[in-house]
Amino acid sequence: MVKGRIFLKKKGRKLLTYFLVMIFTMVLLTGTKMPFSNASASELVSLKEVYKDYFLIGNTVNPADLTNTAKYEFMKFHYNALTPENATKPDSIWRDSTSDPSFPSADNMLTQVKADGFYTVGHTLAWHNQSSGWPQSGLNYTEARESLKKYISTIAGHYSQDPYKLDAWDVVNEAMRDNPNNPTDWRNALRSDINPIERPSRWFEAYANGGNGWDYIYDAFLFAREAAPNAKLYYNDFNDEELPNKAIAIASMVNELNERYANEHPEANGRKLIEGIGIQGHYNLRLNVDNLEKVLKIYSETGVDISVTELDVQFNGTSADVPPTKEQLKEQAVLYAKLFMLYKKYSDHIERVTFWGVADNNSWRSTGYPLPFDASLAPKEAYWAIVNPEAYLGLDELPPKLTSFDFGGDVFNIAGKTEFDVNVPEDMSTINFTSANIAHEYLDDEVDVKVTLNPSNGAVSAGQPAVATIKIAWKDSPDISTTYTVNFGHMTAEWESDQNHKDTGYRSSVTIRFSDGETKPRLFQAFYNDGDGKPVMLNSKEFQPLPKHTSGKLTIHTDISIDNDDLKTMTLKKSLWNQNWAPIIPARVTDFNAPENFWQLAKTIESGKTYIVVTVDSGLALTNKNVPSVQTNGDVNNAKRGLAGTPVTIEDDVIIAPEPIQDNMKFIFNERTSPDSGPYTIENGYKGYTMLSLVHGGLIAPSILWRDLSTDNTAPLRTDTTIGDSALDRAIWFNTGIDPDTGETTLFSYTGSNNYTYALHGNKEGFVGKGGTEPLENYVAANRVKLYEYVSDYLNEDLTSPGTEIVLSPDARIVSNRDADIPVKADVPNGAKAVLEKDGISVATATFENGNAIISAKASDIDASSNYAIVVYDRSDILGAAILPVVGVDKVTP
């Protein structure tokens, strides 16, 4: 019976696959012609039908679309969700507070699309762009808050009513900077007035005039919830797929604001304030899909929905006069196929995938031909890739999946996940995990299951998990497989960077991983006077155990923020203990006069890392901001457009100013092969890198640094547009090797076909390329740079007790089954209590007088199998604790 059910399931899967593959066979047999290039909507497969069991398929809508019958019928055929492209943006609907909102155009459009059954998303309420009149300049915190409430209450309130009621809102749009250094500190990751090139939020600036700039985000969602109680509220942003830092900042913000809302509004009964995160998805063909999957994992862990809100994939190097080639169209289709395979994989978390434009000519990126339909609404290669991404990529059937695995008596249901953390008991040093631990629904002759352990012996130690990689594949199609990762580890903890904010005080956080489900963590902040080393302030907090096998963040904070000048007089020791007063990790010691995170001279280049590039001669850092001209020396007749330079101050190979570092001074180095590298190949010892800046003026898609065409000894530098893959020789930067003593190197690009070598040249006027057709060595000496990387340098300390020092006699101990009097000394107020705790439970107490107390313990409360500690309390506050040894009576010297 079971075998028959499995056989039918596989047969059904293969029949569906056969049907879809047959469609693709017809498509691919067309050879050089665009598949179905003249097909009408009625001849195509509806995208919303293809994905009806996964997520909504959306697009944009404008009032003019409803009067274009053919286009609107096309939209109704393919999509079930619509987002007004511009009609509900502030500049379109209510330009400023001195005027009245203009609803008719958006009302009429939304009334029609709602009547036609579309799910509708308002876009957007609080944004730094296309919002020229909100807020007015010069407002203080109170005025700005009232202004924000007026705008959101009016607009969101209006569209909370039928017949144009919106189902969801992008409440706050693009509030984050692109590449924050300490991403869990989301407040400092926001667009503020620090770096104007980042297009700062005027709402942040106005709120900061008398209040906390970051509070505008919480208020925006709160006002939207009040005005549109039935709408789903989204935070929406872009460039979160390039590096995980921005996604971590967004997730940290969503988690904290949802926790705040739950505490302040218990009547919400568990409904979250921020219910969704929008990934805009403005991509180009250089997107790293693996990075995007990391982002999906980060967002899925917040417990809110995810939507892809503005999807398009543009070509690099195309223009209105240079359309994509057939090969490029296939490359675009492959990327779309990979994206939709990934979206299907995470469909349990994804509510909607919305394209930003119906056809290429409707796109704001029209010269990049970014959409699956061309200007005549005919399907491009990308359309067929989206309809069935597995078949397009040559996967003629869906990969097999696991259903569960077991370990240590626990069963882990897969439920769409591909990575798991599993707690290993502290007394277990090796794990045994094989295919026998794995369950699936297939017959043994249908699939192969392979388990690989790293290390191969399954060894597990503190901070060193064992990793099991599980691959399940069809026996008759071994390339069609699913890979799972299971991390087996002892419970660990890792300190995060501290934050000192006006609203949450001085915050210290620690992330627990591989929770054992039993440990009750105790988190301490102990501030000591730098002069005499005496305690100034102590905070402590006890937590319930995290669920077994999970991760979580624990946070403690002072009642108010601490003035920076006061901080410089103190040292902080933060520590984490279990319920038996054993430290979980070493304490982190912070000297507030020494930086823990800084930009330091780099002696190596690693792909994927971020660097600041500083010229040796001028001391300027390469900065992604266009300057009109840069002269390299007196014999240049035509000075070239280039990039700016920012003065930096360096001491002991560390950048100490400016503070903070502007985001547009940071470039991500990604290893890539040049299409025309000449002798500069990996075989000859050269690695090439693209230099990616995530701050780029008015563009969304980040652009890499490249040199423009030139026939003299200078070449303009560009980051304001993309460059085609065939011309990447002008965007690949090699180096002459980093001097191990000085850290100096020369960055240069090379084009083998015409023997052009251009070194990155910077002086007081900015940066250009400098070179020509002479040998490389002729350009090296005059064009030297140094790279600086972001590093962390922390001092850890093994503490025997948290907080106030508790003095016990040098041979202090208690003996099993014997009465004991335990003298305790501590610099604490009279009336403080000294408590003997047995496995975390109080068994004896004494009161301090003049810094002394004597605890009397009964023999019946003392046994060698328990853990004991002396804990000092001032009322309910823990001032300190110390471990007290216990020995069996047979160990006592007579």
Phi, psi and omega in degrees: 000312180296316180301318179297320180295317179295319180298314180297321181297317180291321178298318179298320179296320182288327177294317177297316179299319180301317180299315182289321179295326178299319176300316183291327177298317177299319181295311185290334179289350179288349173066246187277350184272149174296129182297130176052041188295339180247018183290142174270168182302324184292342180268354184259165172276132180290128180298321182292330178286321179302321187251020185297334180268003183244302183194167175291150174245121187239174174205181178270163177216143175232156180307324182293337181296330184285342178266353176262092190303314183297316181294317183291323176296322176300316180295318180295329180289319189263334193236151175236008176220141180225141176240123174303123183294318182225341194295337179248017172279153185306315183295337182272325191253334181199095192292323179198169187286349180275351180245181176256149177295150179247100186268333194307315184299310180293323180301311182298317180296312184290326177300318181291312184291328175294319179297333180272007171089012181283143165284133187237142184234121176284140185214111001214164187266311182239115185209153178275347185243157182047039180212053191293335183258001182231123350279167172295152179290150174086003181285149171265182185303310183298316180293321180294320179297318178294322179294317179296318179295318179300314182295307186292319180298320181290310186285307181294325178295318179300317184268021170262003183246147171290153011265009184241028183298129180272142180277335183206162176225138160279097189286306178242133186239126170057050182274345188262147167289166191279326189216066183292145182289315181247082193294334179290341174274074190295333180299317179278359175266355183284153170294121178232197180268013183289314186239095184303332182294343180276009184053072188294158179280124176287335174296318177300313183298317181292317178298325181289346178278075180110357180211202177263121183304322186288344183293345179297332181290311178300315181297320180301316179290322179296314179296322179293320178297318180293321185278328183228073189297340182261355182276145173278131187255126183245146161260135189232135181203175183229172178062014177284350181271349184285317176218151182289345186303315182294320179295321177298318179297316180297314180297320178298317178297312182300315180298314184292317182290326175292323176294318178299315181297319179298321179289321185274341184226070180298339180293347178290344176055042175092351177290134183280152176287306175265112188258354181203154174242127179261125172262114186299311177082034173275094190249166164232180189289358177263013179300135173268104185295330178297321177298319180298322179295323176301320180294317179300321177296315181300314182290323182297332181285349177282343181082007177256165178287159176240141169227143169268112199257341186212052192288130165201152182230101184271157174279160175256125175093001176273169178203181178299331181262351182234087181288165179291151176278170178299321179295320178294321178299322177291324178296318177298318180297319179299317180294317176300319179299316179297320180297313184286333170296319179293318179298320178295322179299324182255024186295338176296339182252345186262124179272325191204144169237116184246125172279146181259076181128141182280322182215166185307319183285348175269353187278144173293348176245044190301327180288351175260002176046059197267357191250166183281358178234141181275185187298338179262014181067017175278145181289136172270176177307324182299326180302313183293328176294323181288322182301318177213086185297325181297313181293322181297325180274007177086012176265098190283002171201163181291147180289152178289156182233152169278157174257324181193172169213162180233154176199130175059029180090351178261143177250131182249113177282135184292307175048044175086349180278155177236358179221137184223149168251134181232127178286135175248129180305148184301330183275006179253120184259344176222150178244150176244113183218118184226183178296343177292340179275359192248141178238143175210176187256015186253163173285154182297331181276003178262327187228153168253136176237124180236133178242126178239129180256143174224111002290160188297335180272002178074021183294136178233132176218174183302121179076002181232085180288157168268139185243124175257125174255121183248127177237122176245127186222153173291137179294325181272355176215072188297341179282347180263106190210169172231136181247135178239148177238127177239120179261121180254118184212157168288153181303130181231168177216149181220130179287142172257168179291138181288160179224141180235100187235152182295329184269336184236009179069196178276114188256134171238134183229150177222140179256125177266137176230151181058047181305140178272357178076000183238326185292130174260101186291145175236120187250134184233143164241117178242114179261130182241146176289129181295333184287303184249359178074009180277151181294136178259320185201143178225130172243142176217151179208135178256143183236149172287156180301141170288151177305146183301140177076001185262174172242162178187159180252131176251139185226141174229148180208156176286166182295323178224166177291156181255130180303139183300324178294324177291323179302324184293350178263004187230162169238138180252132170241113178254137187218159183227126186232158173265183185292344179259015177061041169252133180294136180277322175218164175300149178290148176260125182254127180241117171265114188288000175261001180231126181293143176263335179233132184199168177264115187241151179306129181265141177249358177218163174242128178239133179298136179092351180269160182256136182227155167254131183256120184237132178287144180291318186283312188266340183071022179260142177267132176306128187228128184283081175205126184292141171237148188294326182201148176224120176265130180278326175193183188292341185265013178267119181279322181245095176295142190256151172299137182214201176252158184281169173233143179244127178297136176234151176252127186236129174230129179052044177065022178235134176284120181252349177206147005284162178228117002279165176287131177293144180296329183280005172266359186253135180231133179268124180267117178241125182295135180204150181270133178281141178283351184212061192273350182057230183280353187270073184248166178296328179294330179267011174092013182248132171249136178257149182225142164273152180244107187259128173251132180267004173244123195208041175062235186271359183275160173264302183292125180291148183240148179272159180282128177217158178261139179281170179296142180203150179238005175242201187268013168227151179225133177296149175255141184229143167220006189272000177203168180276165179234142183292155182298327181291343180252017185294347175302335179270002179236002176262126183248119175267174175219158183272011184092138181273125178298123185294339180268311186265339185078007183279149174205172172238127175265131183213154173249156184214137175241110187295325186293332178237008175061033177272125174241125177230122178270150175289117186242128178230141173216195186295344181265346181136204186233138170218182169267141180228129180170222184152215184256008178282169179299152183305320184300338178289344182250353188289306191299324186272001186225057184266141178225165171235148178252141178238134183244154180278123183229161177236138182225104185245151175255121177252152183215138176273107180268146174265347179202149176268153170072218183301138179290128177252123184260119173247161178297150185305328181253026183298132177192167174237153187245135182305130176065027174232141172299153181211141169249122188243107176284137182229134174241138178196146178278081184227163181293152171302141182095347175295154185252137170257123187239131171270119181251132177249114184049041177084001181248133181292130177237345178200148186221147173219158182253137180282140169219123182056038175080008182232147174208151177234120179266128177255119183248142179273149181301326183291344180265002186240121173215149189290347183272359182254168177254138183233146176212148170266121181239132181255126182242142164245100193059238181267356182275133175276121179269334181179171180205153177214141179286138179244119181292150174229139180231157176284157184297333180287346180269350186280132176288127181299000000 
